[in-house]
């Protein structure tokens, strides 16, 4: 039996496979295809203090081996989550992590406080990198100072594991990673989507209602892998790798680059059973390479 | 309804016209139950420019023969690949998705099915079911021209079918809402097709106080209500076409 469990701050994952926020609903949408308890955990969709309707349709555009989205954090608010969704998830034998977003520091803090009160939610992922909301979101995540400010404020109000999701739309992602580490983050997850654009040449119009949106999918993987590798060398806290992971081999690549865990996002739209398959692949990989523990794989890139 | 991820085998490929193909699929095991108006997401393999599954409405469903039919109109790389599939090929299919049409409890209700172009596809399955239930219904199909019509004999085998074409090459000339059948009394309308046509039908139904269901086809990704890409702005806010639809009552829409 190989050891696949891993610790992220105070969070114990039975394996390094998580799902990316906004791609896995509240998990239950995928229960016909994946045994949710088989996963290290799942990160539920971006949650804000107050309900949000999100951006107008059209909100997505397919691109070669990728897609753009501009959902804009549509959600019914943290109180709705606590009252209606949390009771359905709290007894699952896996980690349910809430992705918290906000338009100002006070909103981030108030939302984090409400999630802190939910006993069976062991961690939050702080979204300071959403490219699709006018205020807040990515605005916080593109400067070390503002990123550190929001993380420090949430750190004071939140006493469980605090993961901070980073934007790739910056000059140097390692600077932001170090700033949020110093501000008290237990882990960083990266990358959020890359800012992109799609145009319908016949109509001479942008495809997305918001003109620009966040790009994800296999096409972004090399960029994500490079950033994970850079950040893993720059910080001491565990790094969670995200970006275009479509199969077990991709996941192993991120672990080798230094990620302690991975999040599977857009691939859930291609194959709703993919997360369970990735868990199996990693176990097989360890056996195949005579490794007794996942720790041997993490950062195991040979240069 | 429980959803399934299955590899279905293509039993028959029927080329309907220059751009449309009917794929009839089957499986060794009994197919998951599908209701008229529901859809499936078909995986497109071996095409680097296509990453997402393609949502395709269930055109026909036969539990006895264990067959399901998908009508593919070739519009881009994904549907081009689907359109090239051969008998014996397998396709990974996610189904059944969405809510499907509702059928009024009143068994005497007079029902009208209005389809436009390839958008007729899910109405065939609905007509199959209505025939099976012995319901009173008629079908009105609109198209640009006679060459855009397909499976006319199969539709006729299910019940009364009327046609309207923009160039007058089949049936009455004009649009569906101008067809003489509209002067008859109907209690409920189902429509699927180009959005301007469905909006015209919805307007007609509202003006005449007739209940009406429309099937939407907003661009979607997951098909499971997770990504929130396919939302329609409804009277109760943004709702997913993939899980709250694709069929909506016109009362729910802001049309």
Interface residues (C-beta under 8 A of the other chain):
Chain A: X22 X23 X24 X25 X29 X30 X32 X33 X45 X53 X54 X56 X57 X58 X59 X60 X61 X62 X64 X65 X66 X67 X69 X71 X74 X217 X218 X266 X268 X269 X270 X271 X272 X273
Chain B: X2 X3 X4 X5 X43 X48 X49 X50 X51 X52 X53 X94 X218 X219 X220 X221 X222 X223 X224 X225 X226 X227 X228 X229 X230 X231 X232 X233 X237 X238
